[in-house]
């Protein structure tokens, strides 16, 4: 019945990697921000 909901992101159109990439970029940005704050 719910054939489009079987993959991890629930999309099935190849957009899951975009979400993963955005999460990774945000995580790296926050990490750099914290490290820079600690250096000041």
N, C-alpha and C positions, 0 to 999 in steps of 0.2 A: 504493500500500500504506500508506504513512505519511502520510495526508492531514492529520492534526492537527499535523504537525511542520514545516509549510511556512512559518509566520510566524517572526518574529525571536526570540520568546520561547519558542516551542515549546508554546504553550498553546492558542491559538485561541478562547478564551472571553472575551476582553476584559480580562484581568487584567494584561497587560503594562504598561499605564500605571500601575498601582499599584506595581509593582516599580520603574519609572522614577521615580515620585514619592518612594518611600522612599529610593532612592539619592541623589536630589537633596537631600532634607531632611538626610540624614546628611552629605553633602558640605558643605552650607551650615553645619550645626552645627559640624563640624570646623573650617571656615574661621573662623567667629566665635570659637571657642575659641582657636585659634592667634593671632588678632589681639588678643584680650583678654589673652592671656599675654604678648605682646610689649609691651603698653602698661604693664604693672605694673613 
